[in-house]
Amino acid sequence: MNDFLLAVRSGFGFLSTIPVGLTMEGLDEFFKRTYLHIFVGAFLGLLMGIFAFLTIMVLPQQISAIMIVVFVYYLTGLNHLDGLADFGDGLTAHGSVEKKIRALKDIGLGIGGVGFCTMGILAFYSSIVSLRSEALVFSGNDMLYTAKILLCSMLVAEVSAMQCMLTIAAFGKSLHEGLGSILVQKTTLPKYVVGLTGSVIICSLALIPLGIWHGGLIALIAAIISAFIILNISNRHFGGMNGDVIGTSNEIGRTVALIVIVLVLSYQNGGIPWML
């Protein structure tokens, strides 16, 4: 198989639950082309968006939102959520840097991890509910148009989440050997720029047909900023980062992107409440 196609296939095997098969050779080819995170994310985001489109059209608001959350984790797996849990355990551990790192790497689940996962899932769910509400107002109660906004927003959110992972990998310092450290070594600045260019193009174009072209770009920028904040927190608490921090940036970046799109729509609908 062509090395590039092997890398693409392995990207889906590594970043999703799609049963395409995953080998060390394929993983190596994928890590040589880390910018493929963005294009895998775009495909996964489209699948999420199509699912959101269909559920929004036929199910009540809260039920469709929880179904979207379930589908996202069914499609992407729970590895990144597990990273958020480990990050929460490490962050909330008291004591020295060494003790925090032990908590970060501990396979057990502590109250910090439970709290971070709970807040993360609730924020994700709430952002979807809020997005549907603001999109409905923006569309003049046109459910089809609202569903299209959800579709495009999920695409933007997943691409933004993948760009967050590349941001951590490109600018982070590894704590130990592992898949996270390999991603750090392979994500050079030129590869990061290629990925970022793809993200900017996709996120800018995604919402153009719906009249809020700037919303996708603002969402991407906000997600990247959240990744730098996470990296700064990780450096202060652990002296570096690992795969758990990369996974954390994915989970938080996705939700941040959706929240920003909600704020953009709210502004278009007459103003964000605290600005009135």
N, C-alpha and C positions, 0 to 999 in steps of 0.2 A: 504493500500500500504506500502511496505517496506520503512523504513525511509530513507535509502540511495537512493533508486530510486526516492522517493519524493523529496529529495534534488537535485538530478540531473535534474529532470523535472522542478523544481522551478528555478534552475540555468538558464535554457533556457528561462523561463518566465521572469526572472529578467534582463538578459543580452542581450536579443534579442526580436524581434517582433514575433517570432514563437508562434502561439496561442496554448500553452500547458496548459494555466490556471495558476494562481498564487494566493495562499492563504497565510495568515499570518503564519499558521502552516508550510507550505512548505518553506516559506522564512526563518523561524527560523531554520529548518533542514539544509537548504543551508548554512546559516551563521555559523552553527556549523562545517561545512566542507568547509571553505573558499578556500582551495586548489583546490576545484572543478572549480574555475574560470579558471584554466589552461586547464582543460579537456573540458569544455564548449568552451573555446577560440579555442582549437584545432579543434573541430568540425565545429565551425563557420568559422575558417580560411580555412578549407578544402572546404566548400561551396563557400567561396569567391574565392579560388584558382581555383576551377572547373569553376566558372563563368568567371574568368579572362582568363583561358585556352581557353574557347569557343569563347569569344569575340575577343581575340587576333588573333585567327585563321581566323575569318571571317570579321572583321571590320578594317578600317584604324586606325592608331596609336592613334591620338588624340580622335577620337570618342570612341574607345574601352576604353581608359583611363577614360573618363568622365562617361561612362556606368559602369565601375568598381566602381568609387566613389559613384555613385547613388545607386548601388546595396549594397555596404557596409553599407550605411546609411539606406537603406530600411530594411536590415537584422538586424542591431543593434539598430535602432532608433536614435533619436537625443538627447537623454538625456546627453550623454557625450559631445556632441558639445555644448549643452546648458551650461554645466559646464565650458567649455572653455570660453564661452561668459561671464559668471558671473565672472570668474577668471580675464578676461581682464578688466571688469568694475572695479573690486576691486583694481586691480594692478595700473590702471591709475588714480584712484581717488586721489585728492590732500588733504592733511590735516592729521589729527590724525589717529591712528590705528582704533579707533571707527568708524570714517567716512569711512575708507576703508572697514571695515567689513560690514557696512550698505550697501555700494555699491555692495559688494560681494553677499549679501543676497537679494538685491532688485530684485523684479520680473521683473522690467522694463529693457529694453535693451539700453545701452549707446554706445557712439562711441568707447569706449575701447573694448567692447564686439564685436561690428561689425568688428573692425580692427583685433582682434585676430582670429575670426572665418574666416574672409576672407583670412588672411595669412595662417591659418591652412589648409583650403581646397585647396588653391593654392599650398602649399607645398606638400600635399598629392597627388594631381593631377600630379604635376611636377615629383615627385619621381616615379610614375608609368610610365610616359612617358620616363624618363631617364632609368629606369630599363629595359624597352622593348628594347631601343636602345643599351644599353650595352650588354644585353643578346643576341641580334641578332649578334653582333660582336663576342662575346665569342663563340657562336654556329656555327660560320662560315656561317651565313645567313640561318641556318636551322630553319624554322619557328616552326616546331613541337618541337624541342629542346628548343627554346625560350619560347614557351607557357608552357612547363614543368617547366622552371625556374620561370616563373610568378606564376604558381600554388604553387610551394613549398615556394616561397618568401612570398606570402600572408598568408600561414600557419604560417611561422616564425613570420611575423609582428603581427598577431592577438594574438598569444601566448605571444609575447613580450609585447604587449599592456596590456594584462591581468596581467602579472607579474608586470608591473608598478603599477597597481592598488593595488596589494597586498603589494608592497613595501611601498607605501604611507600609507596604512592601518597599516602595521606592525611597522613602525617607526615614524608615525605621532601622533600628539596630537590634539584631537578634540576641536573645538571651541564651539560647542553646540550639543544638542541632535538631533538625526535624524538617517537616514539609514547609513550615513557616520560614525557616532559615534559607531553604532552597529557593523559595519564592523571592525572598529578599535579595539573594545573590543574583538571580536571573532578571529581576526587574530593574534594568538600567534606565538611565534618564531618557535615552532615545526611545526605548520601548514604552516608557511611561507617556511620553509625548504622543506617540502613535495612538495609544489607547485613549488618551485625553482628547485628541483630535476627533476620534471616532465618537466619543461620548458627546462632545460639543455638537457635532453634526446631527446625531440621532436625537438628542434632547431638544435642540433648537427646532428641528423639523417636525417633531412628533405632534406638537400642539398648534402648529400653523393653521391647519384646516379648521380648527375650532375657534380661531380668533384670539388665542392667548399664546402666541409664539414665544414670548419672553418668559412665560411661566416655567417651561421646561429647562431653560438655561439657568434661571435663578435657582430652581430646585437643585440642579447639578452643582452649582457653586456652593449652595448651603450645605449639601451633603459632603462635599470635599472639605469644607471648613470644619464640619463635625468630625471628620477623620483626623484632621490635624489636632483638634482638641483632644480626641481620644489618645492619640499618639503622645501628646504632651503629658496627659494624666498618667499614661503607662510609663513614660520615662521617669516621672517624679516618684512613682510608687514602686516600680520594679527595676529601674535603671535600663530599660529596653523594652522589647516586645517579643511576642511569639505568635503562633498560629491562632491562639485564643483571642488575641487582640485584633488580628485580621478579621476573624469571624465576627467579633463585636462590632467592628466598623461596618460590616455588611448589614447586620441587623439594624443598627441605628441609622445608617445612611439611607436605607430604604424608607424608613418611617419619616425621617427628616424631609426627604424629597416630597413625600405625600403631603406632609403638613404645610410645606411652603406653597405647594400648588393650591391647597385649601385657602391659604392666606391671600394668594394672588386672585383667586376667584372671589373671595370675600371683598377684597378691595374693588374689584370690577363691579361687584353687586351693590356698591354704595359706600364702602368703607369698612375697615376693620374696626370692631367695636371700641377698642381702647384708643383709636385715633379720632373718634367722633367727639 
